[in-house]
Amino acid sequence: MNKYTHNPVLLDECIEALNIRPEGVYLDGTLGRAGHSREIAKRLTTGRLICVDRDQAALDAARERLAPWMDRTTLVHSNFDRVDEILDELSLPGIDGMLFDLGVSSPQLDDGSRGFSYMADAPLDMRMDQEEGVTAADIVNGWPQEELRRIISQYGEERYASQIAGAIVRRREDKPVSTTLELVEIIRGAMPAKALREKQHPAKRTFQAIRIAVNDELACVERMLQRAVPRLDKGGRLAVITFHSLEDRIVKTGLAEFARGCTCPPDFPVCVCGRKPDIKLVNKKPILPSEQEIEENPRARSAKLRVAEKL
């Protein structure tokens, strides 16, 4: 089996949400294994698909995955928060739709050498783009204890963040923490016995927190929203899949702000601000995976899809 075969999350729902026109121009800002991109490309005739990923390995694999449709596909090595610059470089003032799947792509999780997994021993890396940025080792061994506590608490929503940050700092005073399983051991040792008996792996939340910090993920989502919405043509759709509450809150709040109209006080007889909404929310509540999809693809369990249309 091709190692890039997988089940893209909320696939049918994303394709319906994008309302694809055969002659339209679309952007998949998080190419990953190209599952969503394949289905978009299949529906284009004279249209164009722009596939963006910060991981060069994903782009290399996509040449095979998207081979039948490469005549209408452009691959771009970049981060999705640079969507405005990407479109400028391609001389595209506006496009018909954008999709952003904010989950870590399966190849990154499945490749133990990348350092994303708490189940395989590997160097502490966790960079989505291996050509730039700080590594997980830089953060674990260099950041102050209070900053470690903050990110583990805030990004990982880990209630034992103080204990874990303290344990990391004590261990690194002897020698640097260099591998994923070393970090897992430290996390286990810092948590009470009752926490270790929980169904969820004890290191899951801390690894999530460090990964978010390494890749500046939450700030990237905020920047993406601010830059993507203005570049949609009228009637164009924006579809965003999130996988945890922090991301979803940013997307929900950001889209709601773009969907706001008049901001005058309620007692004003007429509007004086002149503000008009930029988008309308296609669905008031997020679209969730079906029970069947969750059964077939457990990684879809926490996925939420939010969709907006440019006015």
N, C-alpha and C positions, 0 to 999 in steps of 0.2 A: 504494500500500500504506500502511496505517496505520502511522505511525512507531513505534507501541507494540506491533506484532506481533513476537513472538520465541518462542524455544523455552525454556521454563523448565527449569532443570537438574534431572535425576533426578525428573521429574514423576510418572511411574507409581509409582516407589519411594516417594515422599513420600506419595502418596494411600493406598497400601497401608499404610505405616507408621502413619499417623494413625488408621486403623481407624474411619473416619467413620460416625457414626450420624445418620440424617436429622433427629433432634430434638436433636442435641448442639450445644454451644457451642464454637467454635474461634477461635483467634487466629493470624493471619498477621502476625508481628512485623516482617517486612521485605517490605512490599507490592511495591515495585519496579514492574514492568510488569503486575502482577496475574495472571500466568500460573498460579501455584499457587492463588491466591485464586479464580479462575474455576472451577477444577475442584473445589475444596472447596464453593463456593457451589452448584454444580450438584447436589450430592449432599444438600443440606439441604432439608427441607420446613418443619417448624416450628422448626428450629434457627436459629442465629445465627452470623454470621461477623464478627469484629472485625479490621479491616485497619489496620495501623500503619505509618507511614513518617515519617521526619524531613524528607523532601524534599516540599515542598508541590506541586511539579510532578507527582510520582508520584500524589498524591491527586487532583489535578485531572484527570489523564488517566484515573484509575480510574473516575470517574463514567461515562465512556463505556464502558470495558471491562467494567464490572460492571453496566451498566444493567439487564439482564434480572433481576438478583437483588438490586437495591438495597433491596427490601422486607425482606430478611433480612441486610443488611450495614450495619455501622457503620464509618465512616472516622475515623481518629484521627491528628492531626498531633502526633507525639511520637517519642521515641527508644525503641527496644525494651528498653533497660535499665530503663525505668520501668514495666515490665509490671505490677508490683503496684499502683502508683498508678493506672494505666489501668483495671485491673479494679475498684479501689475506687470510682473515679469513675463506673463503670457499674453499681455495686452488684452485682458478681459475685464472691462469695467463692471460687468455684472453677469451673474449666471442663474440657472433655473433651479438649482437645488444643491444642498450640501448635507452630507451624512457624517456624523462623528460618533464612533463607537469607543467609549472612553475606557473600556476594560483593557487590562494588560493582555496582549495577544498570546494565544496558546503556545506558539513556538518559543516565546521567551520564558514562559513558565515551565514548559516541558524540557527545555535545554538546561540541564542541571548546571552547566558551566557558566551560565549567565549570572548566577547568584540570586535569582528571584525566589527560589524555592527553599523552604525550611525542611524539605524531605531529602535533599541531596547535598553532599558536601562539595563546596566550590568556593573560589575566592569571593569575598564580599564586594560585588560590583553593583548590580541592579540598574545600570544605565540602559535606557532604551536606545540611546544613540551612543555607541561605544567609542565614538571619535571625540566626544567632548564632555565636559562637566565633572562634578565631583562624584566619587564612588561611595558606596555604602561604607567601605572601610574608612574613607576620609571622615565621614560623619561619626561613625562609631568610635573612632580613635581620637578625633580632634575636636569635636564640638563640646562646649561646656555642659556640665551635668544638668543645669537648669534648662538649657535648650533641648537636650535629649529628652528630658521629662516632658517638656512642652509638646514636642512633636509626637511623642508616643501617646500622650494623653489626647491631644487635639486631633491628629491625623489617624491614629489607631483606635481612638476611643477606648483605650486600655485603662482599666481602673487601678492596675498595679504599676502605673507608669513611674511613680517615684521610686519604688523598690527596684524596678528593672534598670532605670537610669543609674541609680546608685551602684548596682551590681556591675554594670558595664564599666563604670569609672574605676571601681576597685580592681577589676580584673586587668584593665589596660595599664594600670600603674605597674604591674609586674611585666607584662609583655603585650604588644599590640594584638587585638582580636583580628584574625586574618581570614577565617572561613565561616561559612554559613552555619555549620554544625557547632562550631565553637560558640557562636552567638546563641544558637538554640539552647545549648547547655547552660549558658549564663541566665537566659530568660527563665528556663525551668527552675533553676536554683533560687531565683528571686521570688517565685510565686508560691503562695500557700498551697497545701496539699489539696484543698477543696477545688481550687482553680485548675489543678492538673487533672482532676477527674471529669472536667467538663468535656462535652462532645467535641467542641472546637479545639484544634491544635493550639497549645499554649503560646506558640510563637507567631500565630497568624496575624494578630493585630499589630504587634511590634514590627514585623516584616512589612506589613502594609504601610505603616507610618514612615519607615525609613525609605521605602521605595517612592512614596509620594514626595518626600523631601529631596531625594536624589534627583528626581525628574521634574521638580517644581510643578507638579501636576495640577494643583488647585488653581494656582495663579495662571497657568496655561489655559484652563477652562474659562476663567474670567476674561482673559485677553481674547480668546477665540470668539466668544459671544459678542464682544464689543466690536470686533472686526468683521465677523461673518454677516451679521444681519444687514449692515449697510450695503453689502455687496450682492445681495439677492435682488434679482429683477422682480417687478411686480408679479405677484402670483407664485413666485418661487417659494420652495419649501425648505425649511431647516429641520432636520431630524437628529436628535441627540440621545444616545443610549448611555445611561449611567449605571454604576454597579455598587455604589455605597452612598450613604446619606449625605456626606459632605459634598460630593460632586452634585448630587441631585438638588440639594438646597441652592447651590450656586446657579445651576441651570434654571430651576423654577423661579428664583428671584430675578435673575437676569432677563428671562423672557417676559415675566410679568411687568418689568420696568419698561421694556420696549413696547408692550401692549397697552400701556397707560395712555389715556388721552388727556383731557383737561385736568390741570392740577390746581385750579382756582378753589378757594374755600367754598363749601357748599352753600353759604348764604349770599354769594355773589349773584346778582340777577342775570348777568351775561358773562361769558368767558372773555377774559382779557389776556390770558397767557398764550392763546393761540396754538397750544400744543395738540398735535394729532398723533394717534397711535401709529407706530411703524409696522406692526405685525398684528395678526390675530392668532389666538391659540386654537389650533385645530381640535385638540382634545383638552378639556378642562383638567382631567386627571391623567396621570401617566398610563401608557399602555403596558401591560404586564404579560410575561410569557404564560402560555397555557400549561396546564398540569402535564399534558403529553410532552411538551417541549422540555419541561423541567426534568421529567423522567428520562428522556432521551439525552439530555445535555444538562447535567447538574450545575454547570457553571452559569447557566442562564437564570438560576433561582432568584438572584437579587437584582436582575436587570429591570430598568424602567426606561421607557421610550417617551420622550416629549417632542411634540411637533408644532411648528409655527409656520404661518404663511405670510409673506410680505404683502402689505397693502399698497 
